[in-house]
Structure formats: C-alpha cells, structure tokens
Amino acid sequence: MQITDNEQDLRQVVEMYKGTVYAVAYSRLKSRSDADDVFQETFLLYYQKTLSFENEQARKAWLIRTALNLCKKHNLSSWATKVDRLPENDEELPAQQMMSDEENDVLQAVLSLKNGLREAVYLYYFTGLSIAEIAECMGISKGAVQVRLVRARKHLKNKLKGEYFYE
C-alpha cells in the first residue's frame, strides 16, 4: 500500500502540531476523552479539506481555531449540557510526566482559570503565538486578548502567591 502526498502531509502536520492541538482541546474541555475526540476531528477536517496556507503560522492558527470551534461545538451539544461528568482519574497527562513539580503547579493553576483566560494564557505562553495571532484564532480583538492576559496574570499571581511570587 502506497502512501499518498495528502497522507504524508497529514502525518507531518500531526507530528508537528499534535501537542498544541491536544493541549488547546484539553485546556478548554478538561477531559482527556473529549480532548481526544476534538484532536481527531481537527486533523480529520484538515485532511478532508484542500487548504493552502501562506506559512506555517497560518496553518498553526487554522488548527488552533478549528480545535477551539470544535470545543465550543462540543460544549454546546445537548449531550454535554445534560450529562453529569464523572471526575477524571488522577492519572497524569503525558506532558505532565516530563515536568518538574513547579511546572506542574503552574500548569494546574493555568488549568483552573476560566475558559477565555485559560486559552489566552496557553496560546501566548505555551505556543508562543503573538497577541494578533491569538486574536485571530479566538475571533476577538487584540485589546480583548491583552485584557484577558492581564486578568489571567492577576489570578495566577494570587493563586501562586507564597509559592512563586513574593511581595
């Protein structure tokens, strides 16, 4: 069986962006199984569409925006609004297994933020997107991204005070 160019492109894109797409989905949904579904659906849409991008940043932005939209769609589904979720087990995420205790504490603090704040922080600090790119991905203004980052920093400073911030 021969691999087509589309399949080879998909493999490369998945390998390059799997961590980013999964982390965006998990940060929004806080469920590994739901994040798995969004992850798969994001890359399935990428494979099914014939897209061309100006550069890798545009491809990355499309994948993040698609994952965020799929998360929003999932959260608005009748199933998600009517089902009581069982708590996730305490098993660590693969990325957490490679982090220090301090990094895990910071990650947990970031995950405890409200949705809009959590995504802005994750996209800015963990994926390295600029404020303009985050605004495009999230479908909000640059000013709104800046406000979310300021609010998130304030919440994180209060949450981590004494452990990482001294006054």
C-alpha positions as CSV (number, residue, x, y, z in Angstrom):
1,M,0.0,0.0,0.0
2,Q,1.5,3.3,-1.1
3,I,1.2,6.5,1.0
4,T,-0.3,9.4,-0.9
5,D,1.1,13.0,-0.7
6,N,-2.0,14.0,1.3
7,E,-1.4,11.2,3.8
8,Q,2.3,12.2,4.1
9,D,1.4,15.8,4.6
10,L,-1.1,14.8,7.3
11,R,1.5,12.7,9.1
12,Q,3.9,15.6,9.1
13,V,1.3,18.1,10.3
14,V,0.0,15.8,13.1
15,E,3.6,15.2,14.3
16,M,4.3,18.9,14.3
17,Y,1.1,20.2,16.0
18,K,-0.2,17.2,18.0
19,G,0.9,18.7,21.3
20,T,-0.5,22.1,20.6
21,V,-3.9,20.9,19.3
22,Y,-4.3,18.4,22.2
23,A,-3.4,20.9,24.8
24,V,-5.8,23.5,23.4
25,A,-8.6,21.0,23.5
26,Y,-7.7,19.7,26.9
27,S,-7.4,23.2,28.4
28,R,-10.9,24.1,27.1
29,L,-12.7,20.8,27.9
30,K,-10.7,19.5,30.9
31,S,-11.4,15.9,29.8
32,R,-9.0,13.6,28.1
33,S,-11.6,11.7,26.3
34,D,-13.3,14.8,25.0
35,A,-9.9,16.3,24.1
36,D,-9.1,13.1,22.2
37,D,-12.3,13.5,20.1
38,V,-11.6,17.1,19.3
39,F,-8.0,16.2,18.4
40,Q,-9.1,13.6,16.0
41,E,-11.8,15.7,14.5
42,T,-9.5,18.6,14.0
43,F,-7.0,16.6,12.0
44,L,-9.8,14.8,10.1
45,L,-11.1,18.2,8.9
46,Y,-7.6,19.2,7.9
47,Y,-7.2,16.0,5.9
48,Q,-10.6,16.3,4.2
49,K,-10.2,19.9,3.2
50,T,-7.8,21.0,0.5
51,L,-6.2,24.0,2.2
52,S,-3.3,26.1,1.3
53,F,-1.5,28.4,3.8
54,E,0.8,31.3,3.3
55,N,3.1,30.0,6.0
56,E,3.3,27.6,9.0
57,Q,1.9,30.2,11.4
58,A,-1.2,30.4,9.3
59,R,-1.5,26.6,9.3
60,K,-1.0,26.6,13.1
61,A,-3.6,29.3,13.6
62,W,-6.1,27.4,11.5
63,L,-5.6,24.2,13.5
64,I,-5.9,26.1,16.8
65,R,-9.0,28.0,15.6
66,T,-10.6,24.8,14.4
67,A,-9.9,23.0,17.7
68,L,-11.4,25.9,19.6
69,N,-14.5,25.9,17.4
70,L,-14.9,22.1,17.9
71,C,-14.6,22.6,21.7
72,K,-17.3,25.2,21.6
73,K,-19.5,23.0,19.5
74,H,-18.9,20.1,21.9
75,N,-19.7,22.2,24.9
76,L,-23.0,23.4,23.3
77,S,-24.1,19.9,22.3
78,S,-27.2,18.5,24.0
79,W,-25.1,15.6,25.3
80,A,-22.6,17.8,27.0
81,T,-25.2,20.0,28.6
82,K,-27.3,17.2,30.0
83,V,-24.7,14.7,31.2
84,D,-23.1,14.7,34.6
85,R,-19.4,14.0,34.1
86,L,-17.6,11.6,36.2
87,P,-14.4,13.1,37.7
88,E,-11.3,12.3,35.7
89,N,-8.9,9.9,37.4
90,D,-5.8,11.4,38.8
91,E,-3.5,9.9,36.2
92,E,-1.1,12.5,34.8
93,L,-1.2,13.7,31.3
94,P,1.9,12.6,29.2
95,A,3.2,16.1,29.2
96,Q,3.0,16.4,33.0
97,Q,5.2,13.3,33.4
98,M,8.0,15.2,31.9
99,M,7.5,18.4,34.0
100,S,9.0,19.4,37.3
101,D,6.8,19.8,40.3
102,E,6.9,23.6,39.9
103,E,5.9,23.4,36.3
104,N,3.0,21.1,37.2
105,D,1.9,23.5,39.9
106,V,1.9,26.4,37.3
107,L,0.0,24.2,34.8
108,Q,-2.6,23.3,37.3
109,A,-3.1,27.0,38.2
110,V,-3.4,27.8,34.5
111,L,-6.0,25.0,34.0
112,S,-8.0,26.4,36.9
113,L,-8.6,29.7,35.1
114,K,-11.9,30.5,33.3
115,N,-12.1,29.4,29.7
116,G,-11.3,32.7,27.9
117,L,-8.4,33.4,30.2
118,R,-7.0,29.9,30.1
119,E,-6.8,29.8,26.3
120,A,-5.2,33.3,26.0
121,V,-2.5,32.3,28.5
122,Y,-1.9,28.9,26.9
123,L,-1.7,30.3,23.4
124,Y,0.6,33.2,24.5
125,Y,3.0,31.4,26.8
126,F,2.9,27.8,25.8
127,T,2.5,28.0,22.0
128,G,4.3,31.3,21.5
129,L,1.6,33.0,19.4
130,S,1.5,36.8,19.3
131,I,-1.4,38.8,20.6
132,A,-2.6,39.4,17.0
133,E,-2.4,35.7,16.2
134,I,-4.3,34.8,19.4
135,A,-7.0,37.4,18.5
136,E,-7.4,35.8,15.1
137,C,-7.6,32.3,16.5
138,M,-10.1,33.2,19.2
139,G,-12.1,35.6,17.0
140,I,-11.7,38.5,19.3
141,S,-9.9,41.9,19.2
142,K,-6.3,42.4,20.2
143,G,-7.4,44.6,23.0
144,A,-9.6,41.8,24.4
145,V,-6.6,39.4,24.3
146,Q,-4.5,41.9,26.2
147,V,-7.2,42.3,28.8
148,R,-7.5,38.6,29.2
149,L,-3.8,38.2,29.7
150,V,-3.7,40.9,32.3
151,R,-6.6,39.3,34.2
152,A,-5.1,35.9,33.9
153,R,-1.8,37.1,35.3
154,K,-3.5,38.7,38.2
155,H,-5.4,35.5,39.0
156,L,-2.2,33.4,38.6
157,K,-0.3,35.7,40.9
158,N,-2.9,35.5,43.6
159,K,-3.2,31.7,43.2
160,L,0.5,31.1,43.3
161,K,1.3,33.8,45.9
162,G,3.7,32.5,48.5
163,E,4.9,29.6,46.3
164,Y,6.3,31.6,43.4
165,F,5.5,35.2,44.0
166,Y,6.8,37.2,46.9
167,E,5.8,40.7,47.9
